[in-house]
Amino acid sequence: MDKTLDDMPVERGENTAPPETSPAPPLFSFDDLSPDLRERVAAMGWVRPTPVQQQAIPLLQRGGDLIVQAKTGSGKTGAYLLPAVNAIDPAKAWTQVLVLVPTRELARQVYDVFLRLTEGTEVRGALVYGGVGYGEQTRALREGAHLVVGTPGRILDHVYRGTFTVGRVELLVIDEADELLSMGFYPALRKLRIQLPEERQTCLLSATIPYHVEELARSFLKDPERLILSKGEETVSTLEHYYYIVPPLQKERALINLLEMENPDTAIIFCNTKRDVEYVAEVLKNNGYDALHLTGDMPQNTRERTVKRMHEGTLRFIVATDVLARGIDISDLSHVFLYSIPEQVSVYIHRSGRTARAGKTGIAITLCEDIEEKRLLGIARQYHFEIVKRPLPTPEEVAARTGERLLVQMETEMLTLGLMDRERLQRFLPLAQSLASTEEGFQLIALLLDRAYIQGLHRPLFQPDRPPLHAVPKTEGQSPRPRRRGRRKT
């Protein structure tokens, strides 16, 4: 049932005062803005605040930490930029607001809104993300940007270079937190947290609040209030259901694209037949994924070892028949993919139920042919859950997502390089420049990036002996050279 603005809850952190001692403030209106800011808002075409702006802005102005759960496109950017711009003191020549976002595209969008909200004022900003030169970013930071928006990896890089300090940030905004974690920014976020002042206000925004986002919130926020505005989105104990209409001869390609877009920590891919299980597992392995298959005719000890590896975090993907649909508890499983719709209706529930366990969030994704859609929707009606139809990602969207993710990985790797590593890289700079000037060179660069992507991002999360990206890997399928037996000839 849809909630109105009047009955939308504002939940509180465990250690905050009871709600009755700190009632929700009145809803925000554009009339509450200063006349000049109100004019700039009107020039942007904003007629009235969105629900998230109406409720989040008064909570932010009250000064405490805040978690906002709202869908993409709900007006979250304005919800934090309006109070941030209003609170910035232009006389302070340092960064007062830091906005962390997962992608370059979102950074540009947020920065564009910021520029329009501050046009004609003395408020300065800086746009900071990877994949481009440092010059313009460094100049903007050194001129005393009041608000900085960017990706965590490049921001941390500037901190380490000494071109940026976050020690006087008053408001930290973590936007699209679920995407930040999906893109691989957790190591940079953890290191950045050490540089931030303890006394600050933090606002975390996300379309979903899965388990890992909750863990991130515990690290960055103190007794946050919660504003939940996403009807149909999950909290930490529910399951999301999605399906995609896929042509029958394109299922394996669609599965690979969805794995790239979702980037699950762990997943089980269910098929109806042993033949499909073996085929899909082979396709995944040929594309560089860490995957094994399980079927009912395999020895019990083999099945147990495979499941144990997923428990331990040393295996990301299992392709299986319904041997895993009942009685297997993998509490950290983030995704279930249904490569085939089960023949028995109840099996769908058993398959999807392998995730969203132990109070955590899970996602069930079904690859559905046109003729199967009606039956799938019937299953949803019978078991009273909502299943959302989504369009398949385009090749361009997949390329953009994988490119962003690889850039994050490589930036993170650069931050860990020692002096000798950096010196060793210098010998290849002339070659890199020459490769970038020819079509053949572009192909060779793409080959290296593909190898780096598979080596760094297709492996399981837990790899104690995992080499860094700059380490020289063995050739695929190559065995160590055997030692000669007997005495060496002299």
Phi, psi and omega in degrees: 000133181292141177261142176273171179297329184288329183251012178289129186281149166244103182276158184240160175293164187298327187258012180276169178292158179302149184304326185292340179276347181219076186294157178299135180289166178299155180294146181283144175228150176299338176295342179283349181280160173294154184304318183291321177291325178295324177294318180293323177296317179295323179294336177279353179089012177278109185276314179215154180296147173284166179306319181293325177290319180302322186260327183284322185299313177299325179292320177293321179294338178286338169107349181273173175287152188215137170250126180242123174250113181206150184291157173300137181088007182269358179098022182296325182299313177295331183296328177256333180288322181300308177292330179294311180298321181295329185268345182294135175258108183299340181287342178271115186270049176214169183285119179258335181231129177238123181246119179257128181227161186277337187226159177297320181299313180293323177301316179295320180297313180297317182294324178297317177297317178302315181298320181289327179285339183247010183302131179082005179251178179267006180284128183248154179221171176217140178251120190229114174206165186278174177086000178227173181292166183268340191306302184295321179297316181298318179299315181296322180291319182287338176284354177092059179294128179283327178231132178239130176236135180178185180271145186301323184298311181290325177298315178297324177300315178296323178299314180293329179284345183085011180267359182206140174233137180249015186289349181239020178295131180261328179230122174252127177246123176253098186266144181051056186300322180296322178289324177303317180288322179297327181282350177095024184272002185302315179302319179293321178297318181297318179289324180292327181301324180297329183277342185280151177290148178294319181271099179202166172258138181232134176238122178250127181238141183199146175288330178226156179236071176286180186303316184292329175291322175300318178296319177297318180298320179298329182283327189253336189247152177243119177043057185287148165281159182234132176240109185255112184234010184260093175297129177085352177274162187273153162260197189281003184230018183237174186237136176261143178237127177227155173217154181231134174279120187232130172301142187302329181271005181238016185296317184294321177294319178297320179298314180299316180297321180290323175298321179292320181288319183279326182048057182291146174296313177217154180200150168248132176252116183264134173235162182276333186234156177299322181298316178295320180302310181295321180293312182295319178299320180293320178300315180297314180296322178294338177263013173090007182275149175276097187216146173227162180244155178224132175225166185294337183270004178279150179303146183300320182293329176294316179297317181295320179296320181294313179296323179298321178297321177292321174304318184280350181084015179259009176216130184267317189233135171240128173258124192214157165276190185286010173299334179261001186281346182230135168077003179259124182249105174240094192293337181266009180292122184266330185223148167234130176249130174258096178294329177229142174285130184295151180288326177263133186302315185296337182294330177303317181295319180294321179293308182295333181288357176289343179247180184057047181249160179057039176076013182254172183269148176219159180229128176249122183240127182246131171268117192235133173277160183309314186287348181263351187298317182298319180293321179296317178294329176294322176298317180298319179293318183296323183257007170060050172229156180269130175238129189255131177276133180234150175282145177297141177295144178281159176304325179294320178295319179295316180298319179295318181293314181293324178296315178299316183294320178294321179298319177300314181299317183288323176297317178299320179295320180299325181292340183263356184290140174274177183300317181293323177299316181294322177296321181294327179295332185300329183294340182260358181298316177300320179295317180299319180295321180289323178297325183288354184258358181227157179295319178297322178296321177301320180295320179293321177297317178299322177299315180295320179294321178297316178298317180295323181295312181295317182294321186267335190236352176261355181278163175295158185293324184261106180222087183303325182257021184290124180284155176291168183299328184277356177288153182274113181280160172290151174296138184303127179085357183280137177258153177299149179293127182292145177281144177283141176268154179088185184277146176290144175281143180246000000 
